[in-house]
Amino acid sequence: MGLLKFIDNFALDMDGTIYLGEKWIDGAFEFLETLTEKGKNYVFLTNNSSKSAANYVEKLARLGLSLPIEKIITSGQATVNFLKREYPGKKVFLLGNEMLALEFTEAGIMLSDIAPEVVVVGFDTSLDYAKMCKVCDFVRAGLPYISTHPDFNCPTESGFIPDAGAIHAFIHASAFRYPDQIIGKPNREIMDYMLARTGADKNQTAMVGDRLYTDVCAGVNNGMTGILVLSGEATMEDVGKSEIKPDYIFPSLKEMIKEL
């Protein structure tokens, strides 16, 4: 009992950790209520760049959880932060949904599919052949190539759908390049962005999620506590085969409540 008492800030993955599709994972809502009761902070930290922070606020509201937009941190937001710092004023070709494009333009990023200076690849669920050709042309031409996150698949209620990592694979097959920089979990860029947003001490922060190669790795490789929940992608068999070892493993968020 009380294994997690020293954690004051929880960075929580969403797909496969909090919910699957439009359904709460058993115990997730109660876990969030307990964090609030105990005065602990939490933010949702998702690699899924197919939606904006506002979309996630709307989705959580549909599920019965009202919270401020500041509680949502996405790989899209972290990518905007990176672009403004490393490529200020540069025109960007964005392979992504309209929601991500709106988030970029509202943040002052100039988007162009004619003469871009940087390529950014997100999780584009509106992907078509014309877009595939354009992104491969720009990557093949040698432009800086950034991606929001590395996930190969996105969990849903009915299984998995191809995510940004799968898009990287088809670009590599045609243009022979993988991204120069990936912003999302497990990379330091998004974790530093999260710490800056929350003002949290990394020694008292836990990254909680259902994937070893993104969520858990983001915690253990960046000086935080990495917690695996078995409610989404990873299994105990995966843990046995992986070089990435979680600090703690729980069946779901429900079993973490008693450890707070």
C-alpha positions as CSV (number, residue, x, y, z in Angstrom):
1,M,0.0,0.0,0.0
2,G,1.2,3.6,-0.8
3,L,3.8,2.7,-3.4
4,L,2.9,5.9,-5.3
5,K,2.6,8.3,-2.4
6,F,5.8,10.2,-3.5
7,I,4.3,11.0,-6.9
8,D,2.7,14.4,-7.0
9,N,2.3,14.8,-10.8
10,F,0.8,12.1,-13.1
11,A,1.2,12.4,-16.9
12,L,-1.5,10.1,-18.2
13,D,-1.7,8.6,-21.7
14,M,-5.3,8.5,-23.1
15,D,-6.0,5.8,-25.7
16,G,-5.7,2.4,-24.0
17,T,-5.1,4.0,-20.6
18,I,-8.1,6.2,-19.8
19,Y,-10.5,5.0,-22.4
20,L,-11.0,2.9,-25.5
21,G,-13.0,4.6,-28.1
22,E,-16.0,6.2,-26.3
23,K,-15.8,4.0,-23.2
24,W,-14.0,4.6,-20.0
25,I,-11.6,1.8,-19.0
26,D,-12.9,0.4,-15.7
27,G,-11.7,2.4,-12.7
28,A,-10.1,5.3,-14.7
29,F,-12.7,7.9,-13.7
30,E,-12.4,6.8,-10.1
31,F,-8.6,7.1,-10.3
32,L,-8.9,10.7,-11.5
33,E,-11.4,11.5,-8.7
34,T,-8.9,10.1,-6.2
35,L,-6.0,12.1,-7.5
36,T,-8.1,15.3,-7.1
37,E,-9.2,14.3,-3.6
38,K,-5.6,13.8,-2.6
39,G,-4.4,17.1,-4.0
40,K,-2.3,15.5,-6.7
41,N,-1.9,17.0,-10.1
42,Y,-2.5,15.2,-13.4
43,V,-2.4,16.1,-17.1
44,F,-3.3,14.0,-20.1
45,L,-0.3,13.5,-22.3
46,T,-1.1,12.0,-25.7
47,N,0.9,11.2,-28.8
48,N,-2.3,11.1,-30.9
49,S,-2.0,14.2,-33.1
50,S,-5.1,13.4,-35.2
51,K,-7.1,15.6,-32.7
52,S,-6.5,19.0,-31.1
53,A,-6.5,19.7,-27.4
54,A,-10.0,21.2,-27.8
55,N,-11.2,18.0,-29.4
56,Y,-10.0,16.0,-26.4
57,V,-11.8,18.4,-24.0
58,E,-15.0,17.9,-25.9
59,K,-14.5,14.1,-25.9
60,L,-13.9,13.9,-22.2
61,A,-16.9,16.1,-21.6
62,R,-19.0,13.6,-23.6
63,L,-17.7,10.9,-21.2
64,G,-18.7,13.0,-18.2
65,L,-15.4,14.7,-17.3
66,S,-15.2,18.5,-17.5
67,L,-11.7,20.0,-17.3
68,P,-9.8,23.0,-18.6
69,I,-7.9,22.8,-21.9
70,E,-4.6,23.3,-20.0
71,K,-5.0,19.7,-18.7
72,I,-4.4,18.4,-22.2
73,I,-0.9,18.1,-23.7
74,T,-0.6,16.7,-27.2
75,S,2.3,15.8,-29.4
76,G,0.9,18.4,-31.8
77,Q,1.3,21.2,-29.3
78,A,4.8,20.0,-28.4
79,T,5.6,20.0,-32.2
80,V,4.4,23.6,-32.5
81,N,6.6,24.6,-29.6
82,F,9.6,22.9,-31.3
83,L,8.9,24.5,-34.7
84,K,8.6,28.0,-33.2
85,R,12.0,27.5,-31.4
86,E,14.0,25.7,-34.1
87,Y,12.3,26.9,-37.3
88,P,10.8,30.3,-36.6
89,G,8.9,31.8,-39.5
90,K,9.5,28.8,-41.7
91,K,6.7,27.5,-44.0
92,V,5.6,24.0,-43.1
93,F,4.0,21.2,-45.2
94,L,1.8,19.4,-42.7
95,L,0.6,15.8,-43.3
96,G,-2.3,15.9,-40.8
97,N,-6.0,16.3,-40.1
98,E,-7.8,19.6,-40.4
99,M,-7.9,19.8,-36.6
100,L,-4.2,19.6,-36.3
101,A,-3.8,22.1,-39.2
102,L,-6.1,24.6,-37.3
103,E,-4.0,24.1,-34.1
104,F,-0.8,25.0,-36.1
105,T,-2.2,28.0,-37.8
106,E,-3.8,29.4,-34.6
107,A,-0.3,29.1,-33.1
108,G,1.2,31.2,-35.9
109,I,2.7,28.4,-38.0
110,M,2.5,29.1,-41.7
111,L,1.4,26.1,-43.7
112,S,2.1,25.6,-47.4
113,D,1.9,22.7,-49.9
114,I,3.6,24.7,-52.7
115,A,7.0,25.7,-51.4
116,P,7.4,24.5,-47.8
117,E,10.7,24.7,-45.9
118,V,10.0,22.0,-43.4
119,V,7.9,18.8,-43.5
120,V,5.8,17.7,-40.5
121,V,4.1,14.3,-40.4
122,G,1.3,13.6,-37.9
123,F,-1.4,10.9,-37.5
124,D,-3.4,11.7,-40.6
125,T,-6.7,9.8,-40.7
126,S,-7.7,11.8,-43.9
127,L,-4.7,10.4,-45.7
128,D,-5.1,9.9,-49.5
129,Y,-2.8,9.1,-52.4
130,A,-2.3,12.7,-53.4
131,K,-1.1,13.5,-49.9
132,M,1.2,10.5,-50.0
133,C,2.8,11.6,-53.2
134,K,3.3,15.2,-52.0
135,V,4.9,14.3,-48.6
136,C,7.3,11.8,-50.3
137,D,8.3,14.4,-52.9
138,F,9.2,16.9,-50.2
139,V,11.0,14.4,-48.0
140,R,12.9,13.1,-51.1
141,A,13.9,16.6,-51.8
142,G,15.8,16.8,-48.5
143,L,13.7,19.2,-46.5
144,P,13.9,18.9,-42.7
145,Y,11.5,16.1,-41.8
146,I,9.8,16.2,-38.4
147,S,7.1,13.9,-36.9
148,T,4.7,14.5,-34.1
149,H,5.1,10.9,-32.7
150,P,6.3,7.4,-33.4
151,D,3.4,5.1,-32.6
152,F,2.8,2.4,-35.2
153,N,-0.8,1.7,-34.2
154,C,-3.6,3.4,-32.4
155,P,-5.9,1.3,-30.1
156,T,-9.6,1.4,-30.6
157,E,-12.6,-0.5,-29.2
158,S,-12.4,-3.0,-32.1
159,G,-8.6,-3.4,-32.4
160,F,-5.8,-1.3,-33.8
161,I,-5.5,1.2,-36.7
162,P,-2.3,2.4,-38.4
163,D,-0.8,5.4,-36.7
164,A,2.1,7.8,-37.5
165,G,4.8,5.1,-37.3
166,A,3.1,3.2,-40.1
167,I,3.1,6.5,-42.2
168,H,6.8,6.8,-41.6
169,A,7.3,3.3,-43.0
170,F,5.5,4.1,-46.3
171,I,7.5,7.4,-46.6
172,H,10.7,5.5,-46.1
173,A,9.7,2.9,-48.6
174,S,9.4,5.6,-51.3
175,A,11.7,8.4,-50.1
176,F,14.3,6.4,-48.2
177,R,14.2,8.6,-45.1
178,Y,12.9,8.3,-41.6
179,P,12.1,11.5,-39.6
180,D,15.1,13.7,-38.6
181,Q,13.3,14.5,-35.3
182,I,10.3,12.8,-33.5
183,I,8.7,15.0,-30.9
184,G,6.3,12.8,-29.0
185,K,6.8,10.1,-26.4
186,P,9.3,8.6,-25.6
187,N,11.4,11.6,-26.7
188,R,12.7,14.2,-24.4
189,E,11.2,17.1,-26.3
190,I,7.6,16.3,-25.3
191,M,8.6,15.4,-21.7
192,D,10.5,18.7,-21.2
193,Y,7.5,20.5,-22.7
194,M,5.2,18.8,-20.2
195,L,7.4,19.6,-17.2
196,A,7.6,23.3,-18.4
197,R,3.8,23.4,-18.7
198,T,3.1,21.8,-15.3
199,G,6.0,23.3,-13.4
200,A,6.5,19.8,-11.9
201,D,9.6,18.1,-10.5
202,K,10.5,15.2,-12.7
203,N,11.5,13.2,-9.6
204,Q,7.9,13.4,-8.4
205,T,6.4,12.8,-11.8
206,A,5.1,9.5,-13.2
207,M,4.4,8.8,-16.9
208,V,1.5,6.2,-17.0
209,G,0.5,4.4,-20.2
210,D,-0.2,1.2,-22.0
211,R,2.8,1.1,-24.3
212,L,6.3,0.2,-23.4
213,Y,8.1,1.8,-26.3
214,T,6.4,5.2,-25.9
215,D,4.8,5.8,-22.5
216,V,7.0,3.7,-20.2
217,C,10.2,4.6,-22.1
218,A,9.3,8.3,-21.9
219,G,9.2,8.0,-18.1
220,V,12.2,5.8,-17.4
221,N,14.5,7.4,-20.0
222,N,13.8,10.9,-18.9
223,G,14.3,10.7,-15.1
224,M,10.7,10.0,-14.2
225,T,8.8,7.0,-12.9
226,G,7.5,4.8,-15.7
227,I,4.2,2.9,-15.0
228,L,2.7,0.4,-17.4
229,V,-1.0,-0.4,-17.4
230,L,-2.1,-3.6,-19.2
231,S,-5.4,-2.1,-20.4
232,G,-4.3,-1.3,-23.9
233,E,-1.5,-2.5,-26.2
234,A,1.3,-4.1,-24.1
235,T,1.1,-7.5,-22.4
236,M,3.2,-9.2,-19.7
237,E,4.7,-11.2,-22.6
238,D,5.8,-8.0,-24.2
239,V,7.4,-6.9,-20.9
240,G,9.4,-10.1,-20.8
241,K,10.8,-9.5,-24.3
242,S,11.4,-5.8,-23.9
243,E,14.6,-4.0,-22.9
244,I,12.4,-1.2,-21.4
245,K,11.4,-2.2,-17.9
246,P,8.6,-0.3,-16.1
247,D,9.1,0.8,-12.5
248,Y,5.6,-0.5,-11.8
249,I,3.1,-2.6,-13.6
250,F,-0.7,-2.6,-12.9
251,P,-3.6,-4.3,-14.7
252,S,-5.3,-0.9,-15.0
253,L,-5.6,2.5,-13.3
254,K,-8.2,0.9,-11.0
255,E,-5.5,-1.1,-9.2
256,M,-3.3,2.0,-8.7
257,I,-5.9,3.8,-6.5
258,K,-4.9,2.0,-3.3
259,E,-1.2,2.9,-3.9
260,L,-1.8,6.6,-3.9
